């Protein structure tokens, strides 16, 4: 066993003594040591119950014959970090989590690991570390939050509240109505209830083969979730004893394609693009934006969940969950590789074979999709030479093509103030720049400005582009991850107020309508701004962060 290096032989007497001090018994030394990588914190709704989950999983590991060792990573709530400096630390925390998990598992060579993430950056951070370590690992997430319910029975969620702020500002919602949303939108523990980034990533663990069926959709408060956690705990001991299957035997080019097909079929968050690129990099798999767009063009969008529809994750779970989506989309030739293995040792084909047929409403058939191509698209043009990302599943048909004048904001904070002050009009193209991985730094999510636009009734009349990124809760003609970013001298840095910008999603095109001579003049005049952070973590992050088109991974300068 991998753990023998710290527990076998006379020279490890000091190591064993230290473990005895923690409660380990001499009879435990011959058993598999299991890392329980938790992410409990009581500030994040998706993680506030994970202390109890960790205890339950540890208990089940012991019953199955293993020895659990629990530790925690940090966890940032994107919703609470939204709209202020805190959001700059969110994406950067992904790298900290990956490094910390790797550090714990290198310093303490456990035989296997069970990860208990739930929210946005925690899942990919743990997954990146998993690829580095390549020991038997299971992802057993905390589960999604139930949707809120208004007094009239209407479903609501966190996005309802953000958009409510915009409605309140323009007089479309009174204080009592906003207060009701605030009180009912987030009814309890779990990752926020729509197909936002956290739930998108948890769903992708199933398609990759690293999570049990239901990991992405069974509610945190559903008794079936406890059954999933117990199953995962027993299975990880079995995997540790048998030495596999290993993550890199499960996560390969074919399973990555399965995950990306699912992402397109269900209209996942644009953040999944960032994270899949980063995870693929750690797994040694070649993946780029053009490959992702190629998959999107071949995959029908058969499921839409909030913010793109009235449905929530619990509705997807009720009609068969991720297995049902994958089973239906596998009817399209050449999309799903059914031979990929999963943590159970079964193939993905066998795993999804028992799923029910589409209900026709929450999950549509491939004959009646929302669209013939996927829920995400990659655009290119002089404004995004290395690409940018849009969640087409959340864009109104009339905004698939748009041409309008640029209204420029140099930061998300300026954009929020400007939108609420009425500086954005119908027909405009809002440009929020210097918010990329390096320039932000940290690539802030733009949920607040996009929600304010929606709340003011401009969602089908205004486009927004940025070198930052969007929350999975964003909807509308919102195009992010523009690469190269402004801080690297990308074209977005050269846009001026009033410049005409043309967007054509079906043609995968985004163009700044100025002449080559004018572009050359502006490039000659452009000067890189001073870094916003010169000390601390973000100063180091900014120096190492790469472009969004590579997943914003870190590379030594």
N, C-alpha and C positions, 0 to 999 in steps of 0.2 A: 504493500500500500504506500501511496505517496507520503502519508503521515509517519511512516516508519523512521524517516530521517530525524524526527524530533522525539521519538518514543522508544526506539529499540537500541539495545546495547548498553554496556556499563557506562560508556562515556556520556550517555544521555540521562544519567541519574539526576543531574541538576534540573534538566528540562522537566522530567517527570515530577520532581519535587514541587516545582513551581505550579504545575498543573494540579497536583494534589491540593495545593493551597486554594484552588478555585472550586474544589468539590469533586474533581475527577477521582475515581476509585482505581485501585490497582487492577481490578477486573475489567476496567474500561480500556486498558491499553491495547488490547488485541482487537478492539472494535473499530469500524470505520469512523473517522472524525469528519463531521459534516459542518461546513460553514453555513450559518443562517444569516444571510446578508439582508438586514432589515433597513428600513428608512423611516422609522417612526418619528413623528414630531406632532405636537398638539396644535400647531399653528396652521397646518395644511389639512383641509377637509378630506382629501384623498388618503391621508396618512395618519389621521388622529386615532384610528382604531388598530393600527398595525402593531402596537405593543401587545395587545391581546392575541392578535394573529401569530406573532412571533412565539409567544408562550405556548399556544396550541400546537404549532408546528414542531417546536422543540420537544414537547411531550410525546408527539406521535413518532418523532425520530427515535427517541429513547425506547418506545414500545416496539419499534421495528428492529431494534438491535444496533442503532448507531449512537454516537455521542455528539450532541449539538453544541456548537459554539456560536453564540449570537453577537453580532456587532451592527452598528448603525452607520449609514451614510447621512450626509446632509440632504435636505429636501426644501426647495424653494417653491412657494405657491405663486404661479404666474399671475393669477388674478389679484392677489394682494400686492404683488410687486408692480402691477400694471400702473402706468401713468406717472411714474416718478423714477428717480435714479435707480431704484431697486431692480427694475427690469433689465438694466445693463448687466446684472450679475447672473441672470437666469441661464442663458445659453452657456456662459462661461462655466457654470456649475457642472455642466455635463462632463467637462474635462477633469474637474476636481474629483467627481464621483468615480470616473473610470480609473483615475490614478490611485485613489484611496482604496478601492476594492482590490485592484492589482497589488497594491502594497501590502494589504492585510493577508492576501492569499500567498504572496511570495514569502513574507516573513513567517507566516504560520502555515506550513504546507498541508492543508486539509485535503481529504480524499475526494470531496465533492462539495457542491454548493447549491443552496436553494436561495433564490433571490426573491425578495418581497418588495417590489417597487409599486408605484401606482401612477404618479403624475409625470409631467412632460419630460424633463431632462433626466429623471432618475432611471427610467426604463432604458433609453439608449446608452446612458453612462454605464450602467451595469452590464449591458449587452456588449459594449466595446471592451470592457474588462474581461468578460467571459471569453471573447475571441482571443484575447492575449493569453489567457491562462490555459484554455483548452482542457479543462477537467470536467467530469460529469456535472451538468448544471440544469436546473429547472427554474423557470419563471412562474411564480405563483403570486399574481398581483392582488392588490387589495380589493379590486372590484369597483364598478361604476356606481355613482350616486343615482338615486331615483330622481325622476323629474319632479319639479314642484307642481303644485296644483292650486290655481286660483279658486276663489269662492264659487265661481260659475263652472268649475271643472276643467277649465282651459289649462293645458300644460304650460309650464314656464321653466326657465333655467337661468344660469348666470348671464347669458347673452341678452335675455329679456330685460335684465336690470341695466346692463350697460346701454342698451338702446333706449331704455326708459329715461336715462339721464339726458340723452339728446332730445327726446320728446318733451321732457319737462322744461328744458331750456327754451324751446320755441312755443311753449304753451299748449302742447298737444296732450299733456298728462299733468294732472295736478299733484300736489304734495302727498295727498292721501293715496293716490294711485301708485306713486313711486314707492311710498312706504310699504304698500301691500306687496309689491314685487320684491322689495328688499327682504321682507319677512318670509316669503314663501318660495323664492327662487332656488334656494339651496337647502333642502329639507333635512339633510343628514350627511353622514360620512360617505365617502366614495369619491372617485374622480368625476369631475363635472359631467353632466348627464347626456351631452350631445356627442357627435362624432368630432370632438375636439382633439387636440394632439395626444393627450394622455390615453384616451380610449382608442384612438387610431393606432397608437404604438402597441397597446395591450392586445388589440386584435391581430396585429402583424406577428406577435409572438406565436400565435396559433398557426399561421400560414408558414412561418419559418420552421415550425416543428419544435420550438423551444418552450411552448406552454401547452397545458392540457386543453382539450375542447371545453369551451365556456370561459376560458381565462379572460377573454376580452369583453364578455357581455353579461355574465351572471352578476346581478347586483350585489354590492357589498353586504347588504342586509338580508339577502336571500339565504335561507338555510342550506341551499345547494352549494353556496360558496364554502361553507365549512367542510362539506364533503370533498370539494376540490382541494382545499388546503390539506386535509388528512391524506387524500390520495397522493398528492405531491410529496408529502413527507415520507410516506412508505416507499414510494417509487425511488426517491433519491438515495435511500439506503441500499436498495437493490442495485441501482446504477453504480453506486460507489463500490459495492462488493464485486460486481461483474466488470467494472472498469469501463463502462460506457452504456450507450453510445456517447461519443464525445461531441462537443459543440461543432467542431470543424468537420465531423462526419455527417452532421445534420444540416448545418448552415453551409451550403455550397452555392454555386451559380444557379442551379436549378431551383433550389428552395427560395433563393432570393427573387427569382423571377415569379415564383408562386406568390410571394409576399407583395410584390409590386403589382401583379395582376389583381390581387384582392384590393389593394389600395385604390386602384383605378375603378374597380367595380363598385366599391362602397363610397367613393368620393371622400377619401380621408383628408386630413390636414396637410397643408403645404409643408409644414415642418417635417413630415415624414420623409420628404425628399432630402432635407439636410441630414437627418439621422440615418437613413439607409445608406447614403453615401459614406458617412463616417464609420458605420458598422462594417460595411463592405471593405473599406480601407483596412480596418483591423483584421478582417478575415482573409485578406489577401485576394479579394475578388475584384476583378476589373468592372467598374460601373461608372457611368457618366450620365449627364443630363440627356444626351441624345438617345441613349439606350432606354432611359425612363420614358421619354416622349414616344419612342417607337412602340413600347408596350401600351402606352395610353391610346395610341391610334388604333390598336387592334382589339382593345378591351371595352366592352359596353358598360356603361354606368347603370347598374340595375338596383341600386339602393341609395337613397338619400335620407340622411338623418340631420337633425338640428345641427348647424344653423341653416341647412339647405332645405329643410322640410319641417313639418310639425311633429315628426316622429323622433323618438329618443332611443338610446341604447337598449332600454328595457323592452321596447317594442321589437327590436331586432332579435333579442334573446327569446322572446315569446314565440317567434315563428321559425326557430331553428338555429339562430345565431350565425357565427362566422362559417360554420360547416355548411349551412344551407346556401350561403352566398357562393362559397367555393364550389359546391356541388353543381349549382346552376351554371356558373360561369365556365365550369369545366366542360360543359356541352359545346362551347366554342372551340373549334379544333386548334390544337397546338398551344393552348394557353397554360393549362395546369399540368405539371408533371406529377402524376399520381404515384410514381415510384419512390419519391423522396421519403426518407425515414423520419420519424419523430422521436421524441424522448421516450415514448412508450415502446419503441422498437417496431411498432406498426407503421405502415406506409401512410402518407397523407390521403391516398386514395381510399384505403380501408377506413380511415378515420372519418372521412366525410360521407362514406357510402350510406350510412344510416340516417343522414339528415333528411328532413322532409322536403317536399317540393315547394317552390316559392308560393307564398300566399297570394301573390299578385298585386299586393298593395304596399306593404313595407319592403318586401323583396319582390321585384318584378321578374318576369321571365326574360330570356334573351331575345324573344320575339317582340317584346314590348318594353324596351329599355327607356330610361330617361333620355339617353343619348347613345348613339352608335359608338362613340369613342369615350375614353375614360374621364373620370372626375377631376383629373389634374392635367395641365398642359404646360409645355416648355416653349416660350417665345424667344425669338432672336431678332436682331436688327442692329442698326448703328447705336441704339440706346442701350442695348444689352448684347454685346458681341459674344460674351460667354454664356448667355442665357439668363432667363428669369422664369418665375413660376407663378401660375394662376390656378385657383381652384375653380375650374369651369362648372363644377356641380353647383356652385353657389352664385353663379353669374346669370342675371336675367337675359333671355335671348336677345332683347333689343340692345344690350350692351356688349354683345360679342364683337361688334365693330363700333369703334368710337373714335372721333377726331375732335380735339378741343385744345384750348389754350392752357399753357402751364401756369399753375399757381404754386409758387415755391415756398417751402418752409425748410429751414436748416436743421430742424430737430423735431422729434415727436412732440415735445412740450410746446414748441411754437405752433405746431400744427393743431394741437388740441385747442389752444387759446384762439387761434385764427378761425377755426371751424365754428366754435361756439360764438365767436364774435360776428359771424355772418360774412366772412371774407370769401367763402366758396359758394359759387353760383352754379345753377344747372348748366351742363355742357363743359365744365372745367375738367382739367386733368390735374389733380393734386399731386405735387412732387415733394416727397419727404426724403431728404438726403443726409449724408454724413451719419447714417445709422447702421452701416454695415459692420461685419465682424471686427474690422480694424478701426474704422472711423468712429463707431458709436461710443466706445467699443461695446461689443456684446450683442449687436444685432437685435435691438429692442422689438418686441411685438407691438403691432399697431392696432390692437383691439379697440382702444379708447377712441382714436380718431375715426376709424371705420364705423364704429357704433354710433358716434355722434352724427356722421353723415346719414346713416340709416334712420336714426331717430328724427332727423330734420326732413325726412321725406325725399332725400336726394340719392338714395341708393341705386336707382335705375336711371340716373341722369348725370352721374359724376364717376369718373375713374380715379383711382389712386395708385401711384407707382412709388416704389421705394427700394433702396438698397438694404433696408431692414427686412423684417419678416412679419408675418401675421399670426395671430392666434388661430387655432383650429376653429374658434368660434366666429371668425370673420366670414362675412358673405358680401357679395357685390363684386364689381369689376376692380378687384384689388390685386395688383401685380407686384410681387416681392422678389427678394433675392437678386436684384439687378446686379449683374457682374460684367465687367469690373465695377467695384463700388466707388463712390465719390472720393473717398480718402486715398484710393490708388490711382486717381486721375481718370476714372471711368467717365464716359460721356454724360452720365447723369450729373456730374459736377459742373458741366458746361452749359446746362439748360438755363435759360433766362425767362423771367416772367413774360407771358404772352406768346412764347414760342409755341408753334402748333405741334402737337404730338398725335400720331396716328397709331391706333391699336386695332389689330385684326386677329382675333383668337383663332378662328378656323384656319387662317393662313399662317398661324404661328409667328406673327410679325409685330414688332414694336419699333416705330421709326420717329426720330426727331427730324422735323422738316426744316433743316437749314442746309446751306450749300457746303460743299467740301472746303471751299476757301474760308468760309466763316468758321467752320469747325477748326481749321488749322490756326486761325487767328486766336480763337478762344483757348485752344490748347497751349499756344505760346504764352498767353497771358496768365494761365492758371498757376497757382502756387499751392503746394500742399499745406494744409493748416497745421498748427501746432497740435500735438497729441492732447486729448482732453484729460488724460490721467498720466502723471509722471512718476507716481509712486504707487505701491500696493499691487494687489493681484491684477487689477485691470490694466495696469501699465505693462506687466509681463504678458498678459493675455494678448493685448493689442500688438505687441512686438512679434508674437508667434502665430497669430490667427491668419488663416488663409482665406481665400475667396469662398463665397457661398456655393459656387458651382463645384467645389471640391468637398462640400460638407462642412465648411468652416473648421476643419481640423487644425490642430496645432503642428507647426514645424519649427524646429530650432532655427533661429536667425543665422 
